[in-house]
Amino acid sequence: MPRTKEQFEEMRNATKEKIHSAAMKLFVRQGYGSTNVQLIADTAGISIGLLYRHYRTKDQLFHELVTYALEGLKRNIAAFESGESPKQLMDQFVDEVYHDMMNGEELANLLILMNQSLLASADKDDALHEEMLQVNARLLDVTAQLIRTGQQLGEFRAGDARELAVLFYAAIQGLANLKVLLKEEFSMPSPSVFTSFLYKEGV
């Protein structure tokens, strides 16, 4: 019985997920330059011909992964700008980070991949690099504003909101690096520990 259009789409998406997972793992662990398409295909458990059906070049695949990570940051920006309770928004975000770090490698790999991409293209004048800079700067701005609002409501600790936002994201990036380095030995701090420098005691 021939496959339906929906079944073909499911197979296509499943293959792309395998490619994404394999490529992220390899790019993070051995670098973009040391990773070739044959190795990505082997790690994904597919033929190189099937990989080329989805991506013409390694650069195209890398670009799509970075774009995917950027879309996630944009969703975070939209959530932080929603006008909901600052503490509830921060709790939700930290819970998501905690569960993603505990249950898989995708978030850690995406964060490291974005960092690698920013550093590798620092001397280039391309649209993706500029978008990454703008989105990261915007995320920092809206997070600082969220913290200021939380401070005004008496829920967040006093202090320079932008400095606290920088520390917050530096901690997440550092945890991503540790997860990749320590592997099974990695232990993610609980959400209450992770937010202890942001919230007032007893709130």
CYANA upper distance limits for C-alpha pairs under 8 A (distance plus 0.5 A):
  3 ARG  CA      7 GLN  CA      6.43
  3 ARG  CA      8 PHE  CA      7.13
  4 THR  CA      8 PHE  CA      6.90
  5 LYS  CA      9 GLU  CA      6.76
  6 GLU  CA     10 GLU  CA      6.70
  7 GLN  CA     11 MET  CA      6.72
  8 PHE  CA     12 ARG  CA      6.60
  9 GLU  CA     13 ASN  CA      6.61
 10 GLU  CA     14 ALA  CA      6.57
 11 MET  CA     15 THR  CA      6.65
 12 ARG  CA     16 LYS  CA      6.76
 13 ASN  CA     17 GLU  CA      6.67
 14 ALA  CA     18 LYS  CA      6.89
 15 THR  CA     19 ILE  CA      6.79
 16 LYS  CA     20 HIS  CA      6.51
 16 LYS  CA     54 HIS  CA      7.87
 17 GLU  CA     21 SER  CA      6.54
 18 LYS  CA     22 ALA  CA      6.62
 18 LYS  CA     44 ALA  CA      5.73
 18 LYS  CA     45 GLY  CA      8.39
 19 ILE  CA     23 ALA  CA      6.43
 19 ILE  CA     40 ILE  CA      7.40
 19 ILE  CA     41 ALA  CA      7.55
 19 ILE  CA     44 ALA  CA      5.99
 19 ILE  CA     51 LEU  CA      7.89
 20 HIS  CA     24 MET  CA      6.49
 20 HIS  CA     61 LEU  CA      8.39
 20 HIS  CA     65 LEU  CA      7.54
 21 SER  CA     25 LYS  CA      6.74
 21 SER  CA     44 ALA  CA      8.02
 21 SER  CA    106 GLU  CA      7.89
 22 ALA  CA     26 LEU  CA      6.72
 22 ALA  CA     40 ILE  CA      6.33
 22 ALA  CA     41 ALA  CA      8.35
 22 ALA  CA     43 THR  CA      6.13
 22 ALA  CA     44 ALA  CA      5.77
 23 ALA  CA     27 PHE  CA      6.37
 23 ALA  CA     40 ILE  CA      6.10
 23 ALA  CA     62 PHE  CA      8.43
 24 MET  CA     28 VAL  CA      6.51
 24 MET  CA     65 LEU  CA      8.23
 24 MET  CA    106 GLU  CA      8.37
 24 MET  CA    109 ASN  CA      6.57
 24 MET  CA    110 LEU  CA      7.62
 24 MET  CA    113 LEU  CA      7.64
 25 LYS  CA     29 ARG  CA      6.60
 25 LYS  CA    109 ASN  CA      7.12
 26 LEU  CA     30 GLN  CA      6.27
 26 LEU  CA     31 GLY  CA      7.36
 26 LEU  CA     32 TYR  CA      8.26
 26 LEU  CA     35 THR  CA      6.95
 26 LEU  CA     40 ILE  CA      7.79
 27 PHE  CA     31 GLY  CA      5.00
 27 PHE  CA     32 TYR  CA      5.32
 27 PHE  CA     35 THR  CA      6.93
 27 PHE  CA    113 LEU  CA      7.69
 28 VAL  CA     32 TYR  CA      8.16
 28 VAL  CA    109 ASN  CA      6.80
 28 VAL  CA    112 ILE  CA      7.07
 28 VAL  CA    113 LEU  CA      6.64
 30 GLN  CA     34 SER  CA      6.56
 30 GLN  CA     35 THR  CA      7.33
 31 GLY  CA     35 THR  CA      6.95
 35 THR  CA     39 LEU  CA      7.16
 35 THR  CA     40 ILE  CA      7.80
 36 ASN  CA     40 ILE  CA      7.02
 36 ASN  CA     58 LYS  CA      7.90
 37 VAL  CA     41 ALA  CA      6.64
 37 VAL  CA     48 ILE  CA      7.66
 37 VAL  CA     51 LEU  CA      8.46
 37 VAL  CA     58 LYS  CA      6.82
 38 GLN  CA     42 ASP  CA      6.63
 38 GLN  CA     48 ILE  CA      6.44
 39 LEU  CA     43 THR  CA      6.55
 40 ILE  CA     44 ALA  CA      6.58
 41 ALA  CA     45 GLY  CA      6.58
 41 ALA  CA     46 ILE  CA      5.76
 41 ALA  CA     47 SER  CA      6.36
 41 ALA  CA     48 ILE  CA      5.83
 41 ALA  CA     51 LEU  CA      6.80
 42 ASP  CA     46 ILE  CA      6.66
 42 ASP  CA     47 SER  CA      7.63
 42 ASP  CA     48 ILE  CA      8.26
 46 ILE  CA     50 LEU  CA      7.11
 46 ILE  CA     51 LEU  CA      7.65
 47 SER  CA     51 LEU  CA      7.03
 48 ILE  CA     52 TYR  CA      6.74
 49 GLY  CA     53 ARG  CA      6.87
 50 LEU  CA     54 HIS  CA      7.38
 51 LEU  CA     55 TYR  CA      6.64
 52 TYR  CA     56 ARG  CA      5.69
 52 TYR  CA     57 THR  CA      7.89
 55 TYR  CA     60 GLN  CA      6.79
 55 TYR  CA     61 LEU  CA      6.53
 56 ARG  CA     60 GLN  CA      7.32
 57 THR  CA     61 LEU  CA      7.16
 58 LYS  CA     62 PHE  CA      6.71
 59 ASP  CA     63 HIS  CA      6.52
 60 GLN  CA     64 GLU  CA      6.77
 61 LEU  CA     65 LEU  CA      6.86
 62 PHE  CA     66 VAL  CA      6.82
 63 HIS  CA     67 THR  CA      6.59
 64 GLU  CA     68 TYR  CA      6.56
 65 LEU  CA     69 ALA  CA      6.84
 65 LEU  CA    110 LEU  CA      8.26
 66 VAL  CA     70 LEU  CA      6.71
 66 VAL  CA    110 LEU  CA      8.07
 66 VAL  CA    113 LEU  CA      7.64
 66 VAL  CA    114 MET  CA      6.53
 66 VAL  CA    117 SER  CA      8.16
 67 THR  CA     71 GLU  CA      6.80
 67 THR  CA    128 LEU  CA      8.47
 68 TYR  CA     72 GLY  CA      7.14
 69 ALA  CA     73 LEU  CA      7.11
 69 ALA  CA    110 LEU  CA      6.62
 69 ALA  CA    111 LEU  CA      8.16
 69 ALA  CA    114 MET  CA      7.72
 70 LEU  CA     74 LYS  CA      6.76
 70 LEU  CA    132 MET  CA      7.42
 70 LEU  CA    135 VAL  CA      7.81
 71 GLU  CA     75 ARG  CA      6.83
 72 GLY  CA     76 ASN  CA      6.96
 73 LEU  CA     77 ILE  CA      6.81
 73 LEU  CA    135 VAL  CA      7.67
 73 LEU  CA    136 ASN  CA      8.17
 73 LEU  CA    139 LEU  CA      7.67
 74 LYS  CA     78 ALA  CA      6.78
 74 LYS  CA    135 VAL  CA      7.47
 74 LYS  CA    139 LEU  CA      8.28
 75 ARG  CA     79 ALA  CA      6.73
 76 ASN  CA     80 PHE  CA      6.68
 76 ASN  CA     93 PHE  CA      8.45
 76 ASN  CA    139 LEU  CA      8.05
 77 ILE  CA     81 GLU  CA      6.70
 77 ILE  CA    138 ARG  CA      7.95
 77 ILE  CA    139 LEU  CA      6.07
 77 ILE  CA    142 VAL  CA      7.13
 77 ILE  CA    143 THR  CA      8.47
 78 ALA  CA     82 SER  CA      6.72
 79 ALA  CA     89 LEU  CA      7.82
 80 PHE  CA     84 GLU  CA      8.33
 80 PHE  CA     86 PRO  CA      8.20
 80 PHE  CA     89 LEU  CA      7.10
 80 PHE  CA    142 VAL  CA      6.98
 80 PHE  CA    143 THR  CA      7.31
 80 PHE  CA    146 LEU  CA      7.19
 81 GLU  CA    142 VAL  CA      7.27
 81 GLU  CA    146 LEU  CA      8.43
 84 GLU  CA     88 GLN  CA      7.93
 84 GLU  CA     89 LEU  CA      7.32
 85 SER  CA     89 LEU  CA      6.63
 85 SER  CA    150 GLY  CA      8.46
 86 PRO  CA     90 MET  CA      6.57
 86 PRO  CA    146 LEU  CA      6.19
 86 PRO  CA    147 ILE  CA      7.53
 86 PRO  CA    149 THR  CA      7.31
 86 PRO  CA    150 GLY  CA      5.95
 87 LYS  CA     91 ASP  CA      6.43
 87 LYS  CA    150 GLY  CA      7.15
 87 LYS  CA    155 GLU  CA      7.53
 87 LYS  CA    156 PHE  CA      8.41
 88 GLN  CA     92 GLN  CA      6.57
 89 LEU  CA     93 PHE  CA      6.68
 90 MET  CA     94 VAL  CA      6.54
 91 ASP  CA     95 ASP  CA      6.50
 91 ASP  CA    191 PRO  CA      8.23
 92 GLN  CA     96 GLU  CA      6.74
 93 PHE  CA     97 VAL  CA      6.80
 94 VAL  CA     98 TYR  CA      6.51
 94 VAL  CA    191 PRO  CA      6.64
 94 VAL  CA    194 PHE  CA      8.35
 94 VAL  CA    195 THR  CA      8.41
 95 ASP  CA     99 HIS  CA      6.65
 95 ASP  CA    191 PRO  CA      6.80
 96 GLU  CA    100 ASP  CA      6.50
 97 VAL  CA    101 MET  CA      6.52
 97 VAL  CA    107 LEU  CA      8.28
 98 TYR  CA    102 MET  CA      6.59
 98 TYR  CA    188 MET  CA      7.45
 98 TYR  CA    189 PRO  CA      8.36
 98 TYR  CA    190 SER  CA      7.68
 98 TYR  CA    191 PRO  CA      7.17
 99 HIS  CA    103 ASN  CA      6.38
100 ASP  CA    104 GLY  CA      6.44
100 ASP  CA    105 GLU  CA      8.02
100 ASP  CA    106 GLU  CA      8.01
100 ASP  CA    107 LEU  CA      6.72
101 MET  CA    105 GLU  CA      7.01
101 MET  CA    107 LEU  CA      7.05
101 MET  CA    108 ALA  CA      7.25
101 MET  CA    176 ALA  CA      8.22
101 MET  CA    179 LYS  CA      8.27
101 MET  CA    188 MET  CA      7.51
102 MET  CA    188 MET  CA      7.16
105 GLU  CA    109 ASN  CA      6.50
105 GLU  CA    179 LYS  CA      8.46
105 GLU  CA    180 VAL  CA      8.31
106 GLU  CA    110 LEU  CA      6.49
107 LEU  CA    111 LEU  CA      6.67
107 LEU  CA    176 ALA  CA      8.08
108 ALA  CA    112 ILE  CA      6.79
108 ALA  CA    173 GLN  CA      8.36
108 ALA  CA    175 LEU  CA      8.34
108 ALA  CA    176 ALA  CA      4.83
108 ALA  CA    177 ASN  CA      7.52
108 ALA  CA    179 LYS  CA      7.46
108 ALA  CA    180 VAL  CA      7.63
109 ASN  CA    113 LEU  CA      6.39
109 ASN  CA    176 ALA  CA      7.78
109 ASN  CA    180 VAL  CA      8.19
110 LEU  CA    114 MET  CA      6.62
111 LEU  CA    115 ASN  CA      6.80
111 LEU  CA    173 GLN  CA      7.12
111 LEU  CA    176 ALA  CA      7.36
112 ILE  CA    116 GLN  CA      6.58
112 ILE  CA    173 GLN  CA      7.92
112 ILE  CA    176 ALA  CA      7.50
112 ILE  CA    177 ASN  CA      7.48
113 LEU  CA    117 SER  CA      6.60
114 MET  CA    118 LEU  CA      6.65
115 ASN  CA    119 LEU  CA      6.74
116 GLN  CA    120 ALA  CA      6.42
117 SER  CA    121 SER  CA      6.54
117 SER  CA    129 HIS  CA      8.26
118 LEU  CA    122 ALA  CA      6.34
118 LEU  CA    129 HIS  CA      6.86
118 LEU  CA    132 MET  CA      7.80
118 LEU  CA    133 LEU  CA      8.35
121 SER  CA    125 ASP  CA      8.38
121 SER  CA    129 HIS  CA      6.89
122 ALA  CA    129 HIS  CA      7.94
124 LYS  CA    129 HIS  CA      8.12
125 ASP  CA    129 HIS  CA      7.72
125 ASP  CA    130 GLU  CA      7.92
126 ASP  CA    130 GLU  CA      6.90
127 ALA  CA    131 GLU  CA      6.60
128 LEU  CA    132 MET  CA      6.64
129 HIS  CA    133 LEU  CA      6.83
130 GLU  CA    134 GLN  CA      6.73
131 GLU  CA    135 VAL  CA      6.52
132 MET  CA    136 ASN  CA      6.54
133 LEU  CA    137 ALA  CA      6.58
134 GLN  CA    138 ARG  CA      6.54
135 VAL  CA    139 LEU  CA      6.59
136 ASN  CA    140 LEU  CA      6.76
137 ALA  CA    141 ASP  CA      6.75
138 ARG  CA    142 VAL  CA      6.70
139 LEU  CA    143 THR  CA      6.54
140 LEU  CA    144 ALA  CA      6.63
140 LEU  CA    162 ARG  CA      7.89
140 LEU  CA    165 ALA  CA      6.81
140 LEU  CA    166 VAL  CA      7.54
141 ASP  CA    145 GLN  CA      6.78
141 ASP  CA    162 ARG  CA      7.86
142 VAL  CA    146 LEU  CA      6.59
143 THR  CA    147 ILE  CA      6.72
143 THR  CA    162 ARG  CA      8.38
143 THR  CA    165 ALA  CA      6.52
144 ALA  CA    148 ARG  CA      6.73
144 ALA  CA    161 ALA  CA      5.44
144 ALA  CA    162 ARG  CA      5.31
144 ALA  CA    164 LEU  CA      7.88
144 ALA  CA    165 ALA  CA      5.91
145 GLN  CA    149 THR  CA      6.71
145 GLN  CA    161 ALA  CA      7.69
146 LEU  CA    150 GLY  CA      6.69
147 ILE  CA    151 GLN  CA      6.60
147 ILE  CA    156 PHE  CA      7.18
147 ILE  CA    161 ALA  CA      6.24
147 ILE  CA    164 LEU  CA      8.48
147 ILE  CA    165 ALA  CA      8.12
148 ARG  CA    152 GLN  CA      6.75
148 ARG  CA    161 ALA  CA      6.29
149 THR  CA    153 LEU  CA      6.84
150 GLY  CA    154 GLY  CA      6.81
150 GLY  CA    155 GLU  CA      5.80
150 GLY  CA    156 PHE  CA      5.65
151 GLN  CA    155 GLU  CA      6.22
151 GLN  CA    156 PHE  CA      5.06
151 GLN  CA    157 ARG  CA      6.75
151 GLN  CA    158 ALA  CA      6.86
154 GLY  CA    200 LYS  CA      8.18
155 GLU  CA    199 TYR  CA      6.44
155 GLU  CA    200 LYS  CA      6.27
155 GLU  CA    203 VAL  CA      6.53
156 PHE  CA    198 LEU  CA      5.98
156 PHE  CA    199 TYR  CA      4.76
156 PHE  CA    200 LYS  CA      5.75
157 ARG  CA    197 PHE  CA      7.83
157 ARG  CA    198 LEU  CA      6.05
157 ARG  CA    199 TYR  CA      5.79
157 ARG  CA    200 LYS  CA      5.43
159 GLY  CA    163 GLU  CA      8.36
159 GLY  CA    164 LEU  CA      7.80
160 ASP  CA    164 LEU  CA      6.84
161 ALA  CA    165 ALA  CA      6.67
162 ARG  CA    166 VAL  CA      6.68
163 GLU  CA    167 LEU  CA      6.71
164 LEU  CA    168 PHE  CA      6.57
164 LEU  CA    198 LEU  CA      7.83
165 ALA  CA    169 TYR  CA      6.90
166 VAL  CA    170 ALA  CA      6.53
167 LEU  CA    171 ALA  CA      6.56
168 PHE  CA    172 ILE  CA      7.05
169 TYR  CA    173 GLN  CA      6.66
170 ALA  CA    174 GLY  CA      6.51
171 ALA  CA    175 LEU  CA      6.60
172 ILE  CA    176 ALA  CA      6.76
173 GLN  CA    177 ASN  CA      6.88
174 GLY  CA    178 LEU  CA      6.73
175 LEU  CA    179 LYS  CA      6.56
175 LEU  CA    188 MET  CA      8.05
176 ALA  CA    180 VAL  CA      7.00
177 ASN  CA    181 LEU  CA      6.71
178 LEU  CA    182 LEU  CA      6.18
178 LEU  CA    183 LYS  CA      8.36
178 LEU  CA    186 PHE  CA      7.31
179 LYS  CA    183 LYS  CA      5.99
179 LYS  CA    186 PHE  CA      5.89
179 LYS  CA    187 SER  CA      8.36
182 LEU  CA    186 PHE  CA      5.61
189 PRO  CA    193 VAL  CA      6.54
189 PRO  CA    194 PHE  CA      6.57
190 SER  CA    194 PHE  CA      6.64
191 PRO  CA    195 THR  CA      6.64
192 SER  CA    196 SER  CA      6.47
195 THR  CA    199 TYR  CA      6.80
196 SER  CA    200 LYS  CA      8.27
196 SER  CA    201 GLU  CA      8.48
199 TYR  CA    203 VAL  CA      7.33
